[in-house]
Amino acid sequence: MNLREHRIPEEMFAELARGGGGTAAVTCLAAAQHSKHVLLVRGVLEAARACGHPEAAATRRAYDLLATIQRAHPGVVNAVVRHPAVGAWARRTIKALESGDPEAAPARLAALAAVAAIRSGTTCDIDVPAVDGVVTLPSLGQAVLSPTVSCVTVQCDPECAEVAAEGVIVRIPADPRQDAPGWRGMRELSAETDGTPINVVIDDIDPYRMPETTNMGERLTQAEARRWQETLHRAWGLLVRHHRTTADEVAAAITVLTPLRPPALGQSSSTSRETFGCVALSTPPDASTLAVTLAHETQHAKLSALLDLVPLTMPDDGSRYYAPWREDPRPVPGLLQGAYAYLGVTDFWRRQRHLETGQARVHADAEFSRWREAASMVARTLVDSGRLTAPGRTFVTEMARRLDGWAGEPVPAGSRAIGEERASRHRARWLRNNGRADISPVPPPAGT
């Protein structure tokens, strides 16, 4: 598994800072994330060897099989290694090995080799650890056997693949996305508008699909999966026809959707720096909500990937700041993430508001007005914080310049008042909960 050096050209950096970048920038960032995953997978092997872990030999065999398959089927192995949950598993396994955690299980690297073998039709038998009788094959699915099973043998050839243990055999369907006795497949969603496709996997089974998330959803029913498919179809049409750059970036960046439990009100969504390409979200109520959620979370994904290449903030010094989209005080890195995401959200509503009529237009205008002001205010806070690196100052200055360019775009007075009222209500609530001397002061509403 080969690596190459990754750099962000100056103009691409500037385009990213302005909230865009398009397919070229996202492809560049995704390639760097692939290299990161390759290093992490190799790191599991090295960490197991360095600490003399009992599974070091099995980990070596799994790694060697993966490398052998890559020589004949590089695209297959690259796709397996890129799967978002792989990076989270590898990183956490390395940390567990280095800390002497007895739960560390580096031999689970065999699951990656098994997936590569199945997808490529390579003939082999490989032992894969199970957890309480469950074997997760990243990006493919999950085999469920007896709870007493701790290890299975994955047997595959060009014609079929099976998971066997204690006399029980689970046959993986020819189309692994389909469920079968003892098998839970990772289902795929797809849509195409004007010749532009998107394909994503619903990962609702991998234990590493979104680390440290407390509101992880259950596996979707078939009816729920169909509803997600229908909503994606409509949302994708909206993005392609009216938000083309955003659509291109979403298609290049997002490969996995992970369900979350719904909040009491509205919708929740998140990304993780450990799982580039995955968006976790509760069931979207409509196409517009899904479209803006994808725009929002793709911004987070882009920035997180960029931060692996270019440090934009200094080490945390304990300073905390007001963020108009959060209920808690935020450090500078968190503030930057939010501002960048809402730069994208503002741009979405800037275009979307001209497509709407009636109350939907009022709402879209209000959202544009509110997040334009909020992101601009936070960009100024970041510049004034003194906690940005030199590239960080350049980046945020470009963000602010983009927002300033939208400041003169007219918004109807009624919608502007709605946006200001929502912002003021959030600010007042935040101050009641967080207004302490050690928290940076909250700026007043715009124009006061």
N, C-alpha and C positions, 0 to 999 in steps of 0.2 A: 504494500500500500504506500504509494509514493506521495511526497509532499512538494509544494512549491511555495516560493515567497509570495506574500500578499501585500499589496500596497494600494492605497486609494489615491488616484490622480487628483490634482488640485481642483480641476473643474468639476469632477464628480463629487468631491467633498463639498464644494459650494452648492451644487444642485441638491445634495442630500440636506444641507443646512437650510435650504429654502423649502424643505418639506417634500421634495420630489426625488428625482434620480432615475425613475423609470426602470425598465427591464435590465438595462446594462448595469446600473448600480446594484440592484438587488441580486443579480447573477454573480457579481463580484463578491458581494457580502456572503452569499450562500456558499460560494466556493471556499471562502475562508472558514466558514463554519464546518464544512466537510473536512477540511484539514484538521480543524480542532478536534472533531470526532475521531479521526484517524489517530491523532496523538493520544487521545484519551483511551482508545481501545488498546493501543500499544502500551500505554501506561499501566493498564490492568495487568498485562503479562509481566511487565518489569517489576511492578510492586509485589506481585505474588512471588516472583523469583527472589526478590531482595529480602523479603521477610521469611522465606522458607515455608510458605504456606503449604499445608497438606495437599491442596488442589493445584499446586504450581504445575505439575506434570500434565494434568488434564487440561489446564489452561493453555499450556504450550501446544498440545495436540490440536485443540480447537483453533488456536491462532494459525497454526500451520495449515490446517484444512482451509480456513478462510483465505489465506494467502494463495494456496494452490488454486482454489476456485477463481480467485480474482485474475490469475494469469490467463485463464480461458474465457472468463465472463466478467470483465472489469465493470461493466455497467450494472450488473446485478449486485455485485458486492458494494459498489458505491451507493446504490439506492438503499441497501440494507443499513449501511453504516450511517447514512444521512438521516435515518428515521429519528425524529426528535427524542423519543424516550431513550435511545441508545446512548446519547451524550449524557443524560442525567444518570442513567445506571452506571456508566463507566466512571464518571466523576465521583459519585458517591462510593463506588466500590474501592477506588484508589484511596479515598480518605479513610474508609473503614480499614483497609489493609495497613495503612501507615499508622493508624492509631491503635492497632492490635485488636480491633473489634472482633470478637469470636463469631459474629454473624456474617462476616465478610464471606462472599461466595464467588470468587473470581472464575470458577469453572462455568458459571452461567454464560461466559463468553461462547460456550458451545451452542447456545441458542442462536447466536448470530450466524455461526457456521451452518447450522441446520437450516435456517431460513435461506441462506445463499444456495445451499445444496438443493433444496426443494424448488426454488425459483429457477435455478439453472438446469434442473434435471440431472444433476451429478449423482452417480451411483455411490452410495456410502452408507455406513452405519456410524452413528455418533451418539454417545451418552450425554444426556442433558439433565441437569439437576431440576427437581420439581419442588414446589413449596406446597405442603399439605395436599399433594396429589395433583397440583395444577402446574402445567408447563406453559409459560408464555413465550411465544415465538414472535419477537418484535416485528411489527408491520404486517404480520400474517394472520395470527389468531392465537387461540388458546385451547389446549387439550386438557380435559378434566377426567382424572382417573380416581382411584380410591384414595382417601385422605392419608392412608399409610404409606403411599408411594413417595419416595424421596429422590428417585432417579429413574429416568426412562431411556429407552433407546429409540432414536429417530432413524428409521430405515427408509431410504428413498432411492429411486432410479428414474429414468426418463418417463416411465409410465405411471408411477404412483408413489405416495409417501404415507408412512404409518408411524404412529407413536405407540410403543409397546412397553408394558411392564406388568409383572406378576400374572402373566397369562392373559392379560386384557390388551386388546388392540383397538386403537382409535384411528380410523382411516380419514386422512385429510382429503376433502373433496377435490376434484379436478379444478374447480373454481374455489379457492380457499376462502373467498369472501362469503360463501354460503355456509350456513350452519348445518351440522350433521350430528348424528349420535356421538356424544362426547367431545364435540368440536364447536367452538364459538369463533366464527370468522370476523375479521375486521371488515366491515362493510364500506363501500365506496360511494361517494356522492359525485355527480358530475353534471355539468351544464355547458352549453355552447350557445353563443349569441354572435351572429354575423361572422361566423368562422373562427371565433376566439373561444377556446375551451378552458374549463377549469376542472381539475380532478383532485379531490381530497378524500382522505380516509377518516372514518369515524373511529377514533381509538377510545373505546369505553371499557377497556379491559387491562391494559398494561399498568402494572403498579407504579411505573416511573413516568407515566404520561404527563403529569403536571405536579412536580414535587412540592410538598408543604402546602398544598391546597386543602383547606378545611371543609369546603363545600362541594367535594367531588360528587358528580352525579352517578346514578346507577346505569347499567347497560340499557340502551334504548330498546324499546319494543319495536317490532317491525312497523307498526302503525306510526310510532314516533319517528322512526328513521325515514318513512315516506314523507312525513310532514316536513322534516328538515330538507329533504330532496326538493320538494315543491317550493319551499321558501328560498332555497339557494337558486333554483331556476329563475325565479322572479328577481331576486337581488342581483344576480349576475347580469341579467338583461339591463337592469338599471345602471349598473356600474359600467358595462361595456359601451352603452349608447350615450351616456351622459357624464361619465367620470373615467375616461379611457386610461389616463396615466395611472390612476388608482387601481383600475382593473388589472392593468399589466403588472403592477407591483404585487398585488394580491396573488395573482396566478403564479408569479415567480417565487414568492416568499412562503406562502401558506400551503402546506401539504396535509395537515392533520387538524381535525376539529375534535375537541374533547368536551363532552357534556358536563355541565355544572348543575347543582340543585338550584331551582329558581329562588330569588330573594323574595321578601315579603312584597316589595314594590319594584316595578321596572324589570330590568335585565342586568345580569352581571357578566363580566368577561375579564379575561386576563391573559397575559403571556408570561413566560419565564425565560430568563437569560440562559438557563440550562437546556431549554428545549426549543431552539430556533425552528420555526416552521409550524409550531403548534399554537392554535388559539383555543383557549378554554372558554366556553360560554354556556349560559342557560338557554333554553329553547327560545329562539327569536320569535317575537309575536307577529312580525310582518317583514316584508322584503326591505323596506327602507331602514328599519332598525338593524337588520342583518348587514346591509350594505355599509352603513356608517360604523358598525362594530368592526367589520373587516378593515375599513379604512383606518380606524383608530388603532387596532391591534397590529396592523402592518407597520404603522409608524413605530410602535414599541419594538417590534422585531428588527426593523432596520437600525434603530439607534443602538439596541443591545448588541447587534453584530458589529456595528461600527466601533463601539467601545472596546471590543476585543482587539481592535487594530490601532485605535487612536485614543489615548486617555484625554477626556474632556474636562474632568473635574479633579480637584485636589483631594487628598485623603480627608475623611470626615473629621471635622474639629468639634463636633457636637452642636453646631448651629442648626436651628430648626426654623422653618418659614411657613407662612400661610400659603396653601394651595387651594384655589377656588373650586376644585373638583374633589377634594378629600375632606374627611372629617377630622384628620389628625395632622399635627405639625410634621413637616417633611424636611429631610436633609437635602442638600444641594443635588446629589445624584437623582433622588426621587423627584425633586422639583423639575429638573431638566427632562426626565422621562415624561412627566405629565405635560409640560409645556410643548414638547415636540409632538406628543400624541394629539393634543388639542389644536396645534397648528394644522394637522391633517383634518381634524374634525371641522375646524372653521372653514377650510377650503372646500370640504364636502358640502356644507350648508350654503356656502357662497354660491355654488352652482345649483344645488338642489332647489333652493328657494325660488328660482325662476321657472321651475317645472311644476310647482304646486299651485293650487287654487284654494280659495276659501280658508277654512281654519288650518288646513295643512300649510298654506302659505304663511299665515300668521306665525305658526309654530316654527317654521323653517327660518323666517326672518329673525325671530327672537333668538333662536339658537345661534345663528350667525353673529348677531350683535353681541350676545353674552360671551361667547367663547373667543371672539375677536378681541374684546376688551380684556378678558381674563388671561389669555395667552400672552398678550402684549405686556400686561402688568407683570407677569411672572418673568418674562424675558428681561425686563428692566431690573427686576429684583436679582436675577442671576448675574447680570453684568455688574451690578453694584456690590455683589456679595464678596468679591475678592477671592472666591473659591474655585474659579475656573482656570484651567491651564491656558497657555497661549492659543493652542488650537481650539480650545473650548470657547474662548472669547470671540474668536473669529466665527465659530459655528453659531453661537447665540446672537451675535451681531447680525448675521445674515438672516436668522429667524426673525429678529425684530424688524429688519428692513422689509421683509416680505409682509409682515403684519401691518407695518406702517403704510404699505402700499394699498392696503384694503381699507384703511381708516376713513377715507373720504367717500366710500361707497354708501349711498343713501339707504336708510332703513326706515320704513314707516314709523311714525311716532308711537303708535300703539304697540307694535312689536318691540320697539326699543324699550318702551316702558316695562313690558313683560320681562324682557331680559334683565333689566336693571333691578326689578323687584325680586326676581329669583336670585340674583347675585347678592343683593342686600340681605335677603333672608338667610342664605347660606353663611354669609359673613357674620351676621349676628349670632347664629347658632354656634359657629366655630369659636367666636370670642367667649361665649358663655362657657364652653367646654374646655377651651385651651388658653384663655387670655391670662398668661402668666408673664412675669417679668423677664424670664429667660427665653421667651419666644419673640422672634422678630415681629415688629408691629405690622398690623394689617393696613394696607393702603386704603384710603377712602374710595368711594365709588368714583368712576370717571366723571369729570366735570364738576366736582364739588370742591 
